[in-house]
Amino acid sequence: MMTWSVNWDAVASCNTTANQFAQNFQNIFGSTTAVNPLTVTSNFIHIYPNPVAQLLYINSGTSIDKNAIACIYNSTGKIVLCQTVNSAQQSIDVSALPAGIYIVQLNGSNIKFAKE
């Protein structure tokens, strides 16, 4: 398991860019970057498999907003992939992404997953 923390005393003395980066990182990734190899659920949105090799499946028990955008962020907070999601069940091809920890953001939910 890998964990991280932000030393806010040190960040406060950094330039604006470093401070903004630390705040964005904490907003996206929360308090840990550990990923369990289980289906992840957030606000009725399920993603699987986790970890994923090729296709990441998104399943929502409630309807997803019409033409919602699912964005995937890497561990530095950079958007690496965005795709329109039109249905309660859809897949996203993540095979081109390098192995690592990612966040998929959809309908206000941030869900962590691992790419193997």
Backbone as XML, in Angstrom:
<?xml version="1.0"?>
<chain id="A" units="angstrom">
  <residue number="1" name="MET">
    <atom name="N" x="0.851" y="-1.166" z="0.000"/>
    <atom name="CA" x="0.000" y="0.000" z="0.000"/>
    <atom name="C" x="0.901" y="1.235" z="0.000"/>
  </residue>
  <residue number="2" name="MET">
    <atom name="N" x="0.527" y="2.218" z="-0.781"/>
    <atom name="CA" x="1.269" y="3.458" z="-0.851"/>
    <atom name="C" x="0.404" y="4.573" z="-0.271"/>
  </residue>
  <residue number="3" name="THR">
    <atom name="N" x="0.987" y="5.408" z="0.566"/>
    <atom name="CA" x="0.256" y="6.552" z="1.100"/>
    <atom name="C" x="1.056" y="7.814" z="0.834"/>
  </residue>
  <residue number="4" name="TRP">
    <atom name="N" x="0.407" y="8.949" z="0.955"/>
    <atom name="CA" x="1.065" y="10.235" z="0.761"/>
    <atom name="C" x="0.403" y="11.248" z="1.669"/>
  </residue>
  <residue number="5" name="SER">
    <atom name="N" x="1.084" y="12.342" z="1.874"/>
    <atom name="CA" x="0.502" y="13.447" z="2.633"/>
    <atom name="C" x="1.114" y="14.745" z="2.129"/>
  </residue>
  <residue number="6" name="VAL">
    <atom name="N" x="0.436" y="15.826" z="2.403"/>
    <atom name="CA" x="0.905" y="17.149" z="2.016"/>
    <atom name="C" x="1.301" y="17.893" z="3.273"/>
  </residue>
  <residue number="7" name="ASN">
    <atom name="N" x="2.532" y="18.410" z="3.302"/>
    <atom name="CA" x="3.002" y="19.228" z="4.415"/>
    <atom name="C" x="2.531" y="20.659" z="4.138"/>
  </residue>
  <residue number="8" name="TRP">
    <atom name="N" x="1.378" y="21.024" z="4.708"/>
    <atom name="CA" x="0.764" y="22.312" z="4.401"/>
    <atom name="C" x="1.592" y="23.483" z="4.904"/>
  </residue>
  <residue number="9" name="ASP">
    <atom name="N" x="2.395" y="23.306" z="5.960"/>
    <atom name="CA" x="3.275" y="24.386" z="6.417"/>
    <atom name="C" x="4.298" y="24.716" z="5.334"/>
  </residue>
  <residue number="10" name="ALA">
    <atom name="N" x="4.837" y="23.678" z="4.691"/>
    <atom name="CA" x="5.815" y="23.890" z="3.625"/>
    <atom name="C" x="5.134" y="24.446" z="2.375"/>
  </residue>
  <residue number="11" name="VAL">
    <atom name="N" x="3.945" y="23.960" z="2.056"/>
    <atom name="CA" x="3.234" y="24.411" z="0.860"/>
    <atom name="C" x="2.888" y="25.891" z="0.952"/>
  </residue>
  <residue number="12" name="ALA">
    <atom name="N" x="2.513" y="26.347" z="2.133"/>
    <atom name="CA" x="2.126" y="27.753" z="2.304"/>
    <atom name="C" x="3.266" y="28.699" z="1.922"/>
  </residue>
  <residue number="13" name="SER">
    <atom name="N" x="4.501" y="28.243" z="2.103"/>
    <atom name="CA" x="5.639" y="29.100" z="1.780"/>
    <atom name="C" x="6.091" y="28.940" z="0.332"/>
  </residue>
  <residue number="14" name="CYS">
    <atom name="N" x="5.476" y="28.035" z="-0.424"/>
    <atom name="CA" x="5.838" y="27.809" z="-1.821"/>
    <atom name="C" x="5.206" y="28.864" z="-2.718"/>
  </residue>
  <residue number="15" name="ASN">
    <atom name="N" x="5.663" y="28.872" z="-3.965"/>
    <atom name="CA" x="5.063" y="29.796" z="-4.922"/>
    <atom name="C" x="3.628" y="29.366" z="-5.229"/>
  </residue>
  <residue number="16" name="THR">
    <atom name="N" x="2.909" y="30.208" z="-5.914"/>
    <atom name="CA" x="1.488" y="29.975" z="-6.184"/>
    <atom name="C" x="1.272" y="28.667" z="-6.938"/>
  </residue>
  <residue number="17" name="THR">
    <atom name="N" x="2.117" y="28.351" z="-7.908"/>
    <atom name="CA" x="1.948" y="27.145" z="-8.705"/>
    <atom name="C" x="2.059" y="25.895" z="-7.843"/>
  </residue>
  <residue number="18" name="ALA">
    <atom name="N" x="3.064" y="25.824" z="-6.969"/>
    <atom name="CA" x="3.237" y="24.656" z="-6.101"/>
    <atom name="C" x="2.075" y="24.531" z="-5.124"/>
  </residue>
  <residue number="19" name="ASN">
    <atom name="N" x="1.629" y="25.649" z="-4.579"/>
    <atom name="CA" x="0.501" y="25.636" z="-3.651"/>
    <atom name="C" x="-0.757" y="25.144" z="-4.361"/>
  </residue>
  <residue number="20" name="GLN">
    <atom name="N" x="-1.017" y="25.636" z="-5.561"/>
    <atom name="CA" x="-2.191" y="25.224" z="-6.318"/>
    <atom name="C" x="-2.097" y="23.742" z="-6.674"/>
  </residue>
  <residue number="21" name="PHE">
    <atom name="N" x="-0.906" y="23.275" z="-7.059"/>
    <atom name="CA" x="-0.720" y="21.863" z="-7.382"/>
    <atom name="C" x="-1.060" y="20.989" z="-6.175"/>
  </residue>
  <residue number="22" name="ALA">
    <atom name="N" x="-0.565" y="21.345" z="-4.995"/>
    <atom name="CA" x="-0.827" y="20.561" z="-3.782"/>
    <atom name="C" x="-2.320" y="20.538" z="-3.454"/>
  </residue>
  <residue number="23" name="GLN">
    <atom name="N" x="-2.988" y="21.669" z="-3.593"/>
    <atom name="CA" x="-4.424" y="21.717" z="-3.314"/>
    <atom name="C" x="-5.205" y="20.873" z="-4.322"/>
  </residue>
  <residue number="24" name="ASN">
    <atom name="N" x="-4.853" y="20.974" z="-5.614"/>
    <atom name="CA" x="-5.530" y="20.176" z="-6.634"/>
    <atom name="C" x="-5.311" y="18.685" z="-6.400"/>
  </residue>
  <residue number="25" name="PHE">
    <atom name="N" x="-4.080" y="18.309" z="-6.047"/>
    <atom name="CA" x="-3.761" y="16.907" z="-5.797"/>
    <atom name="C" x="-4.612" y="16.371" z="-4.649"/>
  </residue>
  <residue number="26" name="GLN">
    <atom name="N" x="-4.703" y="17.132" z="-3.560"/>
    <atom name="CA" x="-5.502" y="16.690" z="-2.415"/>
    <atom name="C" x="-6.988" y="16.619" z="-2.787"/>
  </residue>
  <residue number="27" name="ASN">
    <atom name="N" x="-7.500" y="17.585" z="-3.558"/>
    <atom name="CA" x="-8.909" y="17.566" z="-3.970"/>
    <atom name="C" x="-9.229" y="16.348" z="-4.821"/>
  </residue>
  <residue number="28" name="ILE">
    <atom name="N" x="-8.324" y="15.970" z="-5.703"/>
    <atom name="CA" x="-8.577" y="14.849" z="-6.599"/>
    <atom name="C" x="-8.389" y="13.516" z="-5.895"/>
  </residue>
  <residue number="29" name="PHE">
    <atom name="N" x="-7.299" y="13.366" z="-5.147"/>
    <atom name="CA" x="-6.941" y="12.058" z="-4.623"/>
    <atom name="C" x="-7.327" y="11.826" z="-3.172"/>
  </residue>
  <residue number="30" name="GLY">
    <atom name="N" x="-7.828" y="12.823" z="-2.474"/>
    <atom name="CA" x="-8.231" y="12.610" z="-1.083"/>
    <atom name="C" x="-7.034" y="12.352" z="-0.197"/>
  </residue>
  <residue number="31" name="SER">
    <atom name="N" x="-7.189" y="11.448" z="0.770"/>
    <atom name="CA" x="-6.150" y="11.261" z="1.767"/>
    <atom name="C" x="-5.237" y="10.077" z="1.507"/>
  </residue>
  <residue number="32" name="THR">
    <atom name="N" x="-5.489" y="9.279" z="0.486"/>
    <atom name="CA" x="-4.643" y="8.122" z="0.215"/>
    <atom name="C" x="-4.730" y="7.753" z="-1.250"/>
  </residue>
  <residue number="33" name="THR">
    <atom name="N" x="-3.713" y="7.067" z="-1.740"/>
    <atom name="CA" x="-3.739" y="6.580" z="-3.117"/>
    <atom name="C" x="-3.784" y="5.059" z="-3.163"/>
  </residue>
  <residue number="34" name="ALA">
    <atom name="N" x="-4.121" y="4.413" z="-2.049"/>
    <atom name="CA" x="-4.224" y="2.957" z="-2.035"/>
    <atom name="C" x="-5.449" y="2.514" z="-2.816"/>
  </residue>
  <residue number="35" name="VAL">
    <atom name="N" x="-5.320" y="1.412" z="-3.533"/>
    <atom name="CA" x="-6.430" y="0.879" z="-4.311"/>
    <atom name="C" x="-6.608" y="-0.587" z="-3.953"/>
  </residue>
  <residue number="36" name="ASN">
    <atom name="N" x="-7.799" y="-0.976" z="-3.586"/>
    <atom name="CA" x="-8.115" y="-2.374" z="-3.323"/>
    <atom name="C" x="-8.611" y="-3.011" z="-4.614"/>
  </residue>
  <residue number="37" name="PRO">
    <atom name="N" x="-8.272" y="-4.268" z="-4.878"/>
    <atom name="CA" x="-8.709" y="-4.914" z="-6.111"/>
    <atom name="C" x="-10.166" y="-5.361" z="-6.034"/>
  </residue>
  <residue number="38" name="LEU">
    <atom name="N" x="-11.077" y="-4.425" z="-5.821"/>
    <atom name="CA" x="-12.505" y="-4.686" z="-5.703"/>
    <atom name="C" x="-13.267" y="-3.716" z="-6.580"/>
  </residue>
  <residue number="39" name="THR">
    <atom name="N" x="-14.532" y="-4.003" z="-6.817"/>
    <atom name="CA" x="-15.382" y="-3.044" z="-7.510"/>
    <atom name="C" x="-15.551" y="-1.825" z="-6.616"/>
  </residue>
  <residue number="40" name="VAL">
    <atom name="N" x="-15.405" y="-0.647" z="-7.187"/>
    <atom name="CA" x="-15.491" y="0.593" z="-6.433"/>
    <atom name="C" x="-16.858" y="1.217" z="-6.681"/>
  </residue>
  <residue number="41" name="THR">
    <atom name="N" x="-17.490" y="1.702" z="-5.617"/>
    <atom name="CA" x="-18.796" y="2.319" z="-5.727"/>
    <atom name="C" x="-18.740" y="3.727" z="-5.167"/>
  </residue>
  <residue number="42" name="SER">
    <atom name="N" x="-19.282" y="4.689" z="-5.888"/>
    <atom name="CA" x="-19.355" y="6.057" z="-5.410"/>
    <atom name="C" x="-20.592" y="6.705" z="-6.008"/>
  </residue>
  <residue number="43" name="ASN">
    <atom name="N" x="-21.506" y="7.176" z="-5.143"/>
    <atom name="CA" x="-22.738" y="7.814" z="-5.614"/>
    <atom name="C" x="-23.451" y="6.982" z="-6.674"/>
  </residue>
  <residue number="44" name="PHE">
    <atom name="N" x="-23.588" y="5.686" z="-6.440"/>
    <atom name="CA" x="-24.283" y="4.764" z="-7.331"/>
    <atom name="C" x="-23.561" y="4.541" z="-8.649"/>
  </residue>
  <residue number="45" name="ILE">
    <atom name="N" x="-22.318" y="4.906" z="-8.749"/>
    <atom name="CA" x="-21.542" y="4.638" z="-9.950"/>
    <atom name="C" x="-20.524" y="3.560" z="-9.608"/>
  </residue>
  <residue number="46" name="HIS">
    <atom name="N" x="-20.510" y="2.481" z="-10.385"/>
    <atom name="CA" x="-19.583" y="1.376" z="-10.187"/>
    <atom name="C" x="-18.604" y="1.362" z="-11.352"/>
  </residue>
  <residue number="47" name="ILE">
    <atom name="N" x="-17.323" y="1.151" z="-11.053"/>
    <atom name="CA" x="-16.341" y="0.928" z="-12.112"/>
    <atom name="C" x="-15.682" y="-0.412" z="-11.846"/>
  </residue>
  <residue number="48" name="TYR">
    <atom name="N" x="-15.404" y="-1.149" z="-12.895"/>
    <atom name="CA" x="-14.762" y="-2.454" z="-12.781"/>
    <atom name="C" x="-14.175" y="-2.818" z="-14.136"/>
  </residue>
  <residue number="49" name="PRO">
    <atom name="N" x="-13.208" y="-3.715" z="-14.202"/>
    <atom name="CA" x="-12.483" y="-4.315" z="-13.086"/>
    <atom name="C" x="-11.492" y="-3.318" z="-12.501"/>
  </residue>
  <residue number="50" name="ASN">
    <atom name="N" x="-11.016" y="-3.609" z="-11.337"/>
    <atom name="CA" x="-10.041" y="-2.750" z="-10.675"/>
    <atom name="C" x="-9.043" y="-3.649" z="-9.952"/>
  </residue>
  <residue number="51" name="PRO">
    <atom name="N" x="-7.836" y="-3.798" z="-10.459"/>
    <atom name="CA" x="-7.203" y="-3.050" z="-11.554"/>
    <atom name="C" x="-7.726" y="-3.468" z="-12.932"/>
  </residue>
  <residue number="52" name="VAL">
    <atom name="N" x="-7.485" y="-2.593" z="-13.910"/>
    <atom name="CA" x="-7.980" y="-2.781" z="-15.269"/>
    <atom name="C" x="-6.795" y="-2.880" z="-16.232"/>
  </residue>
  <residue number="53" name="ALA">
    <atom name="N" x="-6.986" y="-3.662" z="-17.303"/>
    <atom name="CA" x="-5.944" y="-3.771" z="-18.324"/>
    <atom name="C" x="-6.355" y="-3.056" z="-19.616"/>
  </residue>
  <residue number="54" name="GLN">
    <atom name="N" x="-7.608" y="-3.292" z="-20.071"/>
    <atom name="CA" x="-8.036" y="-2.697" z="-21.337"/>
    <atom name="C" x="-9.303" y="-1.865" z="-21.223"/>
  </residue>
  <residue number="55" name="LEU">
    <atom name="N" x="-10.414" y="-2.503" z="-20.880"/>
    <atom name="CA" x="-11.689" y="-1.796" z="-20.832"/>
    <atom name="C" x="-12.123" y="-1.570" z="-19.394"/>
  </residue>
  <residue number="56" name="LEU">
    <atom name="N" x="-12.389" y="-0.317" z="-19.067"/>
    <atom name="CA" x="-12.926" y="0.066" z="-17.765"/>
    <atom name="C" x="-14.432" y="0.226" z="-17.956"/>
  </residue>
  <residue number="57" name="TYR">
    <atom name="N" x="-15.209" y="-0.561" z="-17.220"/>
    <atom name="CA" x="-16.659" y="-0.513" z="-17.346"/>
    <atom name="C" x="-17.249" y="0.420" z="-16.298"/>
  </residue>
  <residue number="58" name="ILE">
    <atom name="N" x="-18.187" y="1.237" z="-16.733"/>
    <atom name="CA" x="-18.901" y="2.151" z="-15.850"/>
    <atom name="C" x="-20.352" y="1.706" z="-15.837"/>
  </residue>
  <residue number="59" name="ASN">
    <atom name="N" x="-20.879" y="1.493" z="-14.638"/>
    <atom name="CA" x="-22.258" y="1.052" z="-14.481"/>
    <atom name="C" x="-22.906" y="1.938" z="-13.428"/>
  </residue>
  <residue number="60" name="SER">
    <atom name="N" x="-24.055" y="2.498" z="-13.759"/>
    <atom name="CA" x="-24.752" y="3.370" z="-12.830"/>
    <atom name="C" x="-26.162" y="2.837" z="-12.610"/>
  </residue>
  <residue number="61" name="GLY">
    <atom name="N" x="-26.532" y="2.668" z="-11.337"/>
    <atom name="CA" x="-27.886" y="2.232" z="-11.018"/>
    <atom name="C" x="-28.911" y="3.300" z="-11.350"/>
  </residue>
  <residue number="62" name="THR">
    <atom name="N" x="-28.474" y="4.551" z="-11.376"/>
    <atom name="CA" x="-29.342" y="5.656" z="-11.775"/>
    <atom name="C" x="-28.855" y="6.155" z="-13.126"/>
  </residue>
  <residue number="63" name="SER">
    <atom name="N" x="-29.693" y="6.838" z="-13.829"/>
    <atom name="CA" x="-29.288" y="7.307" z="-15.146"/>
    <atom name="C" x="-28.201" y="8.368" z="-15.022"/>
  </residue>
  <residue number="64" name="ILE">
    <atom name="N" x="-27.267" y="8.301" z="-15.929"/>
    <atom name="CA" x="-26.200" y="9.292" z="-16.003"/>
    <atom name="C" x="-26.739" y="10.469" z="-16.807"/>
  </residue>
  <residue number="65" name="ASP">
    <atom name="N" x="-26.328" y="11.679" z="-16.436"/>
    <atom name="CA" x="-26.758" y="12.861" z="-17.178"/>
    <atom name="C" x="-26.500" y="12.655" z="-18.667"/>
  </residue>
  <residue number="66" name="LYS">
    <atom name="N" x="-27.442" y="13.099" z="-19.494"/>
    <atom name="CA" x="-27.276" y="12.969" z="-20.937"/>
    <atom name="C" x="-26.014" y="13.689" z="-21.375"/>
  </residue>
  <residue number="67" name="ASN">
    <atom name="N" x="-25.203" y="12.990" z="-22.143"/>
    <atom name="CA" x="-23.931" y="13.508" z="-22.641"/>
    <atom name="C" x="-22.983" y="13.931" z="-21.517"/>
  </residue>
  <residue number="68" name="ALA">
    <atom name="N" x="-22.991" y="13.200" z="-20.411"/>
    <atom name="CA" x="-22.046" y="13.474" z="-19.326"/>
    <atom name="C" x="-20.636" y="13.161" z="-19.825"/>
  </residue>
  <residue number="69" name="ILE">
    <atom name="N" x="-19.665" y="13.837" z="-19.255"/>
    <atom name="CA" x="-18.273" y="13.630" z="-19.634"/>
    <atom name="C" x="-17.555" y="12.906" z="-18.496"/>
  </residue>
  <residue number="70" name="ALA">
    <atom name="N" x="-16.947" y="11.776" z="-18.818"/>
    <atom name="CA" x="-16.102" y="11.058" z="-17.869"/>
    <atom name="C" x="-14.663" y="11.438" z="-18.196"/>
  </residue>
  <residue number="71" name="CYS">
    <atom name="N" x="-13.965" y="12.020" z="-17.224"/>
    <atom name="CA" x="-12.574" y="12.398" z="-17.415"/>
    <atom name="C" x="-11.697" y="11.548" z="-16.509"/>
  </residue>
  <residue number="72" name="ILE">
    <atom name="N" x="-10.559" y="11.138" z="-17.040"/>
    <atom name="CA" x="-9.589" y="10.350" z="-16.278"/>
    <atom name="C" x="-8.367" y="11.217" z="-16.047"/>
  </residue>
  <residue number="73" name="TYR">
    <atom name="N" x="-7.954" y="11.282" z="-14.772"/>
    <atom name="CA" x="-6.797" y="12.068" z="-14.349"/>
    <atom name="C" x="-5.678" y="11.126" z="-13.938"/>
  </residue>
  <residue number="74" name="ASN">
    <atom name="N" x="-4.419" y="11.491" z="-14.246"/>
    <atom name="CA" x="-3.295" y="10.692" z="-13.773"/>
    <atom name="C" x="-2.898" y="11.143" z="-12.367"/>
  </residue>
  <residue number="75" name="SER">
    <atom name="N" x="-1.833" y="10.580" z="-11.832"/>
    <atom name="CA" x="-1.445" y="10.863" z="-10.453"/>
    <atom name="C" x="-0.916" y="12.280" z="-10.244"/>
  </residue>
  <residue number="76" name="THR">
    <atom name="N" x="-0.642" y="13.019" z="-11.324"/>
    <atom name="CA" x="-0.221" y="14.413" z="-11.175"/>
    <atom name="C" x="-1.387" y="15.379" z="-11.336"/>
  </residue>
  <residue number="77" name="GLY">
    <atom name="N" x="-2.597" y="14.839" z="-11.559"/>
    <atom name="CA" x="-3.776" y="15.678" z="-11.712"/>
    <atom name="C" x="-4.035" y="16.129" z="-13.129"/>
  </residue>
  <residue number="78" name="LYS">
    <atom name="N" x="-3.275" y="15.613" z="-14.087"/>
    <atom name="CA" x="-3.449" y="15.975" z="-15.498"/>
    <atom name="C" x="-4.537" y="15.102" z="-16.116"/>
  </residue>
  <residue number="79" name="ILE">
    <atom name="N" x="-5.423" y="15.728" z="-16.904"/>
    <atom name="CA" x="-6.438" y="14.968" z="-17.627"/>
    <atom name="C" x="-5.745" y="14.198" z="-18.745"/>
  </residue>
  <residue number="80" name="VAL">
    <atom name="N" x="-5.931" y="12.864" z="-18.750"/>
    <atom name="CA" x="-5.305" y="12.031" z="-19.769"/>
    <atom name="C" x="-6.314" y="11.466" z="-20.764"/>
  </residue>
  <residue number="81" name="LEU">
    <atom name="N" x="-7.601" y="11.510" z="-20.420"/>
    <atom name="CA" x="-8.620" y="10.966" z="-21.305"/>
    <atom name="C" x="-9.986" y="11.490" z="-20.876"/>
  </residue>
  <residue number="82" name="CYS">
    <atom name="N" x="-10.796" y="11.912" z="-21.839"/>
    <atom name="CA" x="-12.185" y="12.296" z="-21.577"/>
    <atom name="C" x="-13.056" y="11.620" z="-22.621"/>
  </residue>
  <residue number="83" name="GLN">
    <atom name="N" x="-14.228" y="11.183" z="-22.189"/>
    <atom name="CA" x="-15.155" y="10.508" z="-23.092"/>
    <atom name="C" x="-16.580" y="10.830" z="-22.690"/>
  </residue>
  <residue number="84" name="THR">
    <atom name="N" x="-17.439" y="11.042" z="-23.676"/>
    <atom name="CA" x="-18.857" y="11.252" z="-23.412"/>
    <atom name="C" x="-19.495" y="9.932" z="-23.001"/>
  </residue>
  <residue number="85" name="VAL">
    <atom name="N" x="-20.309" y="9.989" z="-21.952"/>
    <atom name="CA" x="-21.021" y="8.810" z="-21.454"/>
    <atom name="C" x="-22.506" y="9.066" z="-21.628"/>
  </residue>
  <residue number="86" name="ASN">
    <atom name="N" x="-23.160" y="8.229" z="-22.427"/>
    <atom name="CA" x="-24.573" y="8.447" z="-22.752"/>
    <atom name="C" x="-25.532" y="7.468" z="-22.104"/>
  </residue>
  <residue number="87" name="SER">
    <atom name="N" x="-25.018" y="6.442" z="-21.476"/>
    <atom name="CA" x="-25.915" y="5.426" z="-20.936"/>
    <atom name="C" x="-25.466" y="4.993" z="-19.551"/>
  </residue>
  <residue number="88" name="ALA">
    <atom name="N" x="-26.319" y="4.246" z="-18.870"/>
    <atom name="CA" x="-26.023" y="3.784" z="-17.518"/>
    <atom name="C" x="-24.965" y="2.691" z="-17.513"/>
  </residue>
  <residue number="89" name="GLN">
    <atom name="N" x="-24.684" y="2.079" z="-18.672"/>
    <atom name="CA" x="-23.625" y="1.086" z="-18.799"/>
    <atom name="C" x="-22.786" y="1.432" z="-20.008"/>
  </residue>
  <residue number="90" name="GLN">
    <atom name="N" x="-21.493" y="1.616" z="-19.773"/>
    <atom name="CA" x="-20.605" y="1.980" z="-20.860"/>
    <atom name="C" x="-19.191" y="1.554" z="-20.503"/>
  </residue>
  <residue number="91" name="SER">
    <atom name="N" x="-18.329" y="1.446" z="-21.515"/>
    <atom name="CA" x="-16.929" y="1.111" z="-21.260"/>
    <atom name="C" x="-16.031" y="2.203" z="-21.826"/>
  </residue>
  <residue number="92" name="ILE">
    <atom name="N" x="-14.854" y="2.314" z="-21.233"/>
    <atom name="CA" x="-13.835" y="3.249" z="-21.697"/>
    <atom name="C" x="-12.573" y="2.445" z="-21.941"/>
  </residue>
  <residue number="93" name="ASP">
    <atom name="N" x="-11.987" y="2.596" z="-23.127"/>
    <atom name="CA" x="-10.752" y="1.885" z="-23.459"/>
    <atom name="C" x="-9.573" y="2.639" z="-22.840"/>
  </residue>
  <residue number="94" name="VAL">
    <atom name="N" x="-8.925" y="2.015" z="-21.854"/>
    <atom name="CA" x="-7.784" y="2.631" z="-21.178"/>
    <atom name="C" x="-6.487" y="1.897" z="-21.506"/>
  </residue>
  <residue number="95" name="SER">
    <atom name="N" x="-6.508" y="1.051" z="-22.543"/>
    <atom name="CA" x="-5.342" y="0.230" z="-22.878"/>
    <atom name="C" x="-4.107" y="1.055" z="-23.229"/>
  </residue>
  <residue number="96" name="ALA">
    <atom name="N" x="-4.283" y="2.271" z="-23.735"/>
    <atom name="CA" x="-3.146" y="3.114" z="-24.118"/>
    <atom name="C" x="-2.494" y="3.817" z="-22.924"/>
  </residue>
  <residue number="97" name="LEU">
    <atom name="N" x="-3.152" y="3.795" z="-21.764"/>
    <atom name="CA" x="-2.593" y="4.461" z="-20.581"/>
    <atom name="C" x="-1.498" y="3.603" z="-19.961"/>
  </residue>
  <residue number="98" name="PRO">
    <atom name="N" x="-0.425" y="4.236" z="-19.471"/>
    <atom name="CA" x="0.597" y="3.459" z="-18.767"/>
    <atom name="C" x="0.078" y="2.976" z="-17.409"/>
  </residue>
  <residue number="99" name="ALA">
    <atom name="N" x="0.705" y="1.958" z="-16.870"/>
    <atom name="CA" x="0.320" y="1.438" z="-15.552"/>
    <atom name="C" x="0.417" y="2.551" z="-14.519"/>
  </residue>
  <residue number="100" name="GLY">
    <atom name="N" x="-0.522" y="2.568" z="-13.578"/>
    <atom name="CA" x="-0.497" y="3.583" z="-12.533"/>
    <atom name="C" x="-1.840" y="3.725" z="-11.853"/>
  </residue>
  <residue number="101" name="ILE">
    <atom name="N" x="-1.935" y="4.730" z="-10.994"/>
    <atom name="CA" x="-3.161" y="5.047" z="-10.264"/>
    <atom name="C" x="-3.841" y="6.214" z="-10.981"/>
  </residue>
  <residue number="102" name="TYR">
    <atom name="N" x="-5.138" y="6.084" z="-11.196"/>
    <atom name="CA" x="-5.909" y="7.099" z="-11.904"/>
    <atom name="C" x="-7.197" y="7.405" z="-11.143"/>
  </residue>
  <residue number="103" name="ILE">
    <atom name="N" x="-7.810" y="8.518" z="-11.519"/>
    <atom name="CA" x="-9.116" y="8.911" z="-10.999"/>
    <atom name="C" x="-10.043" y="9.116" z="-12.187"/>
  </residue>
  <residue number="104" name="VAL">
    <atom name="N" x="-11.232" y="8.520" z="-12.126"/>
    <atom name="CA" x="-12.248" y="8.824" z="-13.127"/>
    <atom name="C" x="-13.253" y="9.746" z="-12.454"/>
  </residue>
  <residue number="105" name="GLN">
    <atom name="N" x="-13.562" y="10.849" z="-13.100"/>
    <atom name="CA" x="-14.500" y="11.829" z="-12.562"/>
    <atom name="C" x="-15.738" y="11.835" z="-13.452"/>
  </residue>
  <residue number="106" name="LEU">
    <atom name="N" x="-16.905" y="11.581" z="-12.825"/>
    <atom name="CA" x="-18.156" y="11.513" z="-13.564"/>
    <atom name="C" x="-19.292" y="11.891" z="-12.633"/>
  </residue>
  <residue number="107" name="ASN">
    <atom name="N" x="-20.170" y="12.779" z="-13.067"/>
    <atom name="CA" x="-21.340" y="13.214" z="-12.290"/>
    <atom name="C" x="-20.959" y="13.639" z="-10.872"/>
  </residue>
  <residue number="108" name="GLY">
    <atom name="N" x="-19.851" y="14.312" z="-10.712"/>
    <atom name="CA" x="-19.435" y="14.795" z="-9.405"/>
    <atom name="C" x="-18.772" y="13.770" z="-8.516"/>
  </residue>
  <residue number="109" name="SER">
    <atom name="N" x="-18.569" y="12.561" z="-9.028"/>
    <atom name="CA" x="-17.887" y="11.506" z="-8.265"/>
    <atom name="C" x="-16.455" y="11.355" z="-8.739"/>
  </residue>
  <residue number="110" name="ASN">
    <atom name="N" x="-15.540" y="11.167" z="-7.801"/>
    <atom name="CA" x="-14.150" y="10.876" z="-8.103"/>
    <atom name="C" x="-13.876" y="9.458" z="-7.638"/>
  </residue>
  <residue number="111" name="ILE">
    <atom name="N" x="-13.545" y="8.554" z="-8.562"/>
    <atom name="CA" x="-13.357" y="7.159" z="-8.224"/>
    <atom name="C" x="-11.948" y="6.723" z="-8.640"/>
  </residue>
  <residue number="112" name="LYS">
    <atom name="N" x="-11.200" y="6.190" z="-7.672"/>
    <atom name="CA" x="-9.831" y="5.732" z="-7.932"/>
    <atom name="C" x="-9.841" y="4.367" z="-8.593"/>
  </residue>
  <residue number="113" name="PHE">
    <atom name="N" x="-8.874" y="4.169" z="-9.501"/>
    <atom name="CA" x="-8.668" y="2.832" z="-10.064"/>
    <atom name="C" x="-7.218" y="2.687" z="-10.447"/>
  </residue>
  <residue number="114" name="ALA">
    <atom name="N" x="-6.797" y="1.442" z="-10.621"/>
    <atom name="CA" x="-5.427" y="1.147" z="-11.002"/>
    <atom name="C" x="-5.408" y="0.576" z="-12.418"/>
  </residue>
  <residue number="115" name="LYS">
    <atom name="N" x="-4.449" y="1.031" z="-13.224"/>
    <atom name="CA" x="-4.241" y="0.492" z="-14.562"/>
    <atom name="C" x="-3.017" y="-0.396" z="-14.486"/>
  </residue>
  <residue number="116" name="GLU">
    <atom name="N" x="-3.165" y="-1.673" z="-14.910"/>
    <atom name="CA" x="-2.006" y="-2.580" z="-14.860"/>
    <atom name="C" x="-1.335" y="-2.693" z="-16.186"/>
  </residue>
</chain>
